[in-house]
Amino acid sequence: MKLEAGLFIENEGTFGELRFSGLRKEQRVWDEEGQETSEVKGRSYYLISSAQRDMVAVILPGTVPVKDFPRGTVVELVNADVNAGANARFGGADAFWFVKADDIVLKKSAPPSPQPPKQQGKPV
């Protein structure tokens, strides 16, 4: 089966609460001579997922500014999708999943629900 567009996910259902852990690594562009350049192709970050009960590595494009939230800050993913890959080995292959997103942003808190007005004293 080939899923060209990846698997689109529902942030809350898939990850639960996400907390920022830190920058994992930067991937740089290699030139035609096989030399690493200073251009950043992408960055991966570790996020702590309450639903997965594990660290989740998320890859952002290199054009997105570096994320440096304090560890434990609640964040959310923008336009996240899941893709699969495989490494061939003798007698089979090892499959793996990876998460890509357009950005990691601070989680917006839900607006408070309206409260009914409090009654003053007893009716006469």
C-alpha positions as CSV (number, residue, x, y, z in Angstrom):
1,M,0.0,0.0,0.0
2,K,1.3,3.4,-0.9
3,L,0.0,6.5,0.9
4,E,1.4,9.4,-1.1
5,A,0.1,12.1,1.3
6,G,1.0,10.3,4.5
7,L,-1.5,9.6,7.3
8,F,-3.2,12.7,8.7
9,I,-3.6,12.7,12.4
10,E,-5.9,14.3,15.0
11,N,-3.5,16.0,17.5
12,E,-5.5,15.4,20.7
13,G,-6.6,11.9,19.9
14,T,-3.2,10.8,18.6
15,F,-0.8,12.5,21.0
16,G,-2.9,13.7,23.9
17,E,-1.1,16.5,25.7
18,L,2.3,17.4,24.1
19,R,5.1,18.9,26.2
20,F,8.2,20.3,24.7
21,S,11.4,18.5,25.5
22,G,14.1,20.0,23.2
23,L,15.9,20.0,19.9
24,R,17.0,16.5,18.9
25,K,19.1,17.3,15.8
26,E,19.6,19.4,12.7
27,Q,19.7,17.9,9.2
28,R,21.9,19.9,6.8
29,V,21.9,20.1,3.0
30,W,24.8,18.3,1.3
31,D,26.3,19.9,-1.9
32,E,27.0,18.0,-5.2
33,E,30.5,17.2,-4.0
34,G,29.3,15.4,-0.9
35,Q,30.2,18.2,1.5
36,E,27.9,19.3,4.3
37,T,26.7,22.9,3.9
38,S,25.6,25.4,6.5
39,E,22.0,25.3,5.1
40,V,19.5,23.5,7.4
41,K,17.2,21.1,5.7
42,G,15.2,20.3,8.8
43,R,15.2,20.1,12.5
44,S,13.7,17.4,14.7
45,Y,12.4,18.0,18.2
46,Y,11.5,15.6,21.1
47,L,8.0,16.1,22.5
48,I,6.6,14.2,25.4
49,S,3.2,12.6,24.5
50,S,0.7,11.8,27.2
51,A,-1.3,9.5,24.8
52,Q,1.7,7.6,23.4
53,R,3.4,7.5,26.8
54,D,6.7,8.2,25.2
55,M,8.9,10.7,23.5
56,V,7.8,11.6,19.9
57,A,10.3,13.0,17.5
58,V,8.8,15.6,15.2
59,I,10.5,17.0,12.1
60,L,10.0,20.6,11.1
61,P,11.3,22.3,7.8
62,G,14.6,24.1,8.1
63,T,12.9,27.4,7.2
64,V,11.0,27.4,10.5
65,P,12.9,29.4,13.2
66,V,14.5,27.3,16.0
67,K,12.1,26.4,18.7
68,D,13.4,27.0,22.2
69,F,10.5,26.6,24.6
70,P,11.2,25.8,28.2
71,R,11.2,22.1,28.9
72,G,7.7,20.9,29.8
73,T,5.8,23.7,28.0
74,V,2.5,22.5,26.5
75,V,2.6,22.8,22.7
76,E,0.7,21.7,19.7
77,L,1.6,20.7,16.1
78,V,0.5,22.6,13.0
79,N,-0.5,20.5,10.0
80,A,1.1,17.3,11.3
81,D,1.2,14.0,9.3
82,V,2.7,10.6,9.8
83,N,4.9,8.8,7.2
84,A,6.5,5.4,7.1
85,G,9.9,4.3,6.0
86,A,11.9,1.1,6.0
87,N,15.5,0.0,6.2
88,A,16.3,-3.2,4.2
89,R,18.3,-5.8,5.9
90,F,19.2,-9.4,5.2
91,G,16.0,-11.4,5.3
92,G,13.6,-8.6,5.6
93,A,13.2,-4.9,6.6
94,D,12.7,-2.8,9.6
95,A,9.8,-0.4,9.3
96,F,9.6,2.9,11.2
97,W,7.2,5.8,11.5
98,F,8.0,9.5,11.5
99,V,6.0,12.7,12.2
100,K,6.4,15.8,10.2
101,A,4.7,19.1,10.9
102,D,4.7,22.7,9.6
103,D,5.4,24.1,13.0
104,I,5.3,23.6,16.8
105,V,3.5,26.4,18.6
106,L,2.4,27.1,22.2
107,K,-1.0,25.5,22.9
108,K,-3.8,27.9,22.9
109,S,-6.0,27.6,26.0
110,A,-9.7,27.2,25.4
111,P,-11.8,30.3,26.0
112,P,-13.6,30.2,29.3
113,S,-17.2,29.1,29.1
114,P,-19.7,31.9,29.9
115,Q,-20.9,31.8,33.5
116,P,-24.6,32.7,34.4
117,P,-24.9,35.9,36.3
118,K,-24.8,35.5,40.1
119,Q,-28.0,36.5,41.9
120,Q,-27.6,39.2,44.5
121,G,-29.4,38.4,47.8
122,K,-32.8,36.7,48.1
123,P,-35.8,37.8,46.1
124,V,-38.4,39.8,48.1
